[in-house]
Amino acid sequence: MAKLDSLLTSGLCPCGSNKKYSGCCGLYIDARGIPATAEVLMRSRYTAYTLCNKEYLLATWHPSTRPEGLNLEEQSKLKWLGLQVKRHVQQDADHAIVEFVARSRQNGIGCRLHEVSNFVREERRWFYVDGELD
């Protein structure tokens, strides 16, 4: 909760959009809207990771690949440094790929997560299916 309070006072969304959280990923994480594209969903999932919001992460994970639960204890120790979306490919109306790089630091050690993620849309909602680390 402290991370969310800090985010609400600092203003800018962690996803790198240069928009305020409340008008960006906050719309989706707070269930006030539905992401229109896989890229928007991916950005909101990154923000949910920065907030350790496992409920949103699980709700946006496709049921066919969703884990029973998430242990975000290690995530809470990370300092998230930024997100770069490298590409968003709309394969057809209901399938998309998003390639991204997420940077973080823990105990002074930098980490770079480079993933190509698969998304599917069902009943107007996008879901994260799986991803391949590069």
C-alpha positions as CSV (number, residue, x, y, z in Angstrom):
1,M,0.0,0.0,0.0
2,A,2.9,2.4,0.7
3,K,4.1,2.0,-2.9
4,L,0.6,3.0,-4.2
5,D,0.4,6.0,-1.9
6,S,3.9,7.1,-3.1
7,L,2.8,6.6,-6.7
8,L,-0.4,8.6,-6.2
9,T,1.6,11.5,-4.7
10,S,4.4,11.5,-7.3
11,G,1.9,11.4,-10.1
12,L,3.6,9.8,-13.2
13,C,2.7,6.2,-14.1
14,P,5.6,3.7,-13.8
15,C,4.9,2.3,-17.3
16,G,6.8,5.1,-19.0
17,S,3.8,6.8,-20.7
18,N,4.5,10.2,-19.1
19,K,0.8,10.2,-18.0
20,K,-0.5,10.4,-14.4
21,Y,-1.1,7.0,-12.9
22,S,-4.8,7.7,-12.3
23,G,-5.4,8.4,-16.0
24,C,-3.1,5.6,-17.2
25,C,-2.6,2.2,-15.7
26,G,-4.6,3.2,-12.7
27,L,-7.7,3.1,-14.9
28,Y,-7.2,-0.7,-15.3
29,I,-5.7,-1.7,-12.0
30,D,-8.5,0.1,-10.2
31,A,-11.1,-1.6,-12.5
32,R,-12.3,1.7,-14.0
33,G,-11.6,0.6,-17.6
34,I,-10.5,-2.3,-19.9
35,P,-7.2,-2.1,-21.8
36,A,-7.9,-1.6,-25.5
37,T,-4.7,-3.3,-26.7
38,A,-2.2,-5.9,-25.6
39,E,0.4,-3.2,-25.2
40,V,-1.8,-1.2,-22.8
41,L,-2.4,-4.4,-20.9
42,M,1.3,-5.2,-20.8
43,R,2.1,-1.7,-19.5
44,S,-0.5,-2.1,-16.8
45,R,0.9,-5.5,-15.8
46,Y,4.3,-3.9,-15.5
47,T,2.8,-1.3,-13.2
48,A,1.1,-4.0,-11.2
49,Y,4.4,-5.7,-10.7
50,T,5.9,-2.4,-9.4
51,L,3.0,-2.2,-6.9
52,C,3.1,-6.0,-6.1
53,N,-0.6,-6.2,-7.0
54,K,-1.0,-10.0,-7.5
55,E,-4.8,-9.8,-7.8
56,Y,-4.5,-7.7,-11.0
57,L,-1.7,-9.9,-12.4
58,L,-3.7,-13.1,-11.9
59,A,-6.9,-11.5,-13.2
60,T,-5.1,-10.5,-16.4
61,W,-3.4,-13.9,-16.9
62,H,-5.1,-16.3,-19.3
63,P,-6.7,-19.2,-17.3
64,S,-4.9,-21.8,-19.5
65,T,-1.5,-20.7,-18.2
66,R,-2.3,-18.8,-15.0
67,P,-0.5,-20.0,-11.9
68,E,-2.5,-20.8,-8.8
69,G,-0.8,-18.0,-7.0
70,L,2.1,-15.6,-7.1
71,N,4.8,-15.0,-4.6
72,L,5.8,-11.4,-5.0
73,E,8.0,-11.2,-1.9
74,E,11.2,-10.8,-4.0
75,Q,9.4,-8.3,-6.2
76,S,8.8,-6.1,-3.2
77,K,12.6,-5.8,-2.7
78,L,13.2,-4.6,-6.3
79,K,13.5,-1.0,-7.4
80,W,11.9,-0.8,-10.8
81,L,13.8,1.5,-13.1
82,G,11.8,1.6,-16.3
83,L,10.0,-0.1,-19.1
84,Q,10.7,0.1,-22.8
85,V,8.3,-1.4,-25.3
86,K,10.3,-2.5,-28.3
87,R,7.4,-3.6,-30.5
88,H,3.7,-4.4,-30.5
89,V,2.5,-6.7,-33.3
90,Q,-1.3,-7.2,-33.7
91,Q,-1.3,-10.6,-35.4
92,D,-5.1,-10.6,-35.9
93,A,-8.1,-9.2,-34.1
94,D,-7.6,-11.5,-31.0
95,H,-3.8,-12.2,-30.9
96,A,-0.9,-10.0,-30.3
97,I,2.8,-10.0,-29.4
98,V,4.5,-7.4,-27.2
99,E,8.3,-7.3,-26.9
100,F,9.6,-5.3,-23.9
101,V,12.6,-4.7,-21.7
102,A,12.0,-4.0,-18.0
103,R,14.9,-2.8,-15.8
104,S,15.2,-3.2,-12.1
105,R,17.8,-3.1,-9.3
106,Q,18.1,-5.1,-6.1
107,N,20.8,-4.7,-3.6
108,G,22.8,-2.6,-6.0
109,I,22.7,-5.1,-8.8
110,G,21.0,-4.2,-12.0
111,C,18.7,-6.6,-13.8
112,R,17.3,-6.5,-17.3
113,L,14.2,-8.6,-18.3
114,H,13.7,-8.9,-22.0
115,E,10.6,-10.8,-23.0
116,V,8.5,-11.4,-26.1
117,S,5.0,-11.9,-24.6
118,N,1.9,-13.5,-26.2
119,F,-1.6,-12.1,-25.6
120,V,-5.1,-13.2,-26.5
121,R,-8.4,-11.3,-26.5
122,E,-11.5,-13.1,-25.3
123,E,-14.9,-11.4,-24.9
124,R,-13.3,-8.0,-25.5
125,R,-10.6,-8.5,-22.8
126,W,-6.9,-9.0,-23.4
127,F,-5.0,-11.6,-21.4
128,Y,-1.3,-12.4,-21.0
129,V,-0.7,-16.0,-22.1
130,D,3.0,-16.6,-21.9
131,G,6.3,-15.2,-22.8
132,E,9.8,-16.1,-24.0
133,L,12.8,-14.6,-22.3
134,D,15.6,-13.3,-24.5
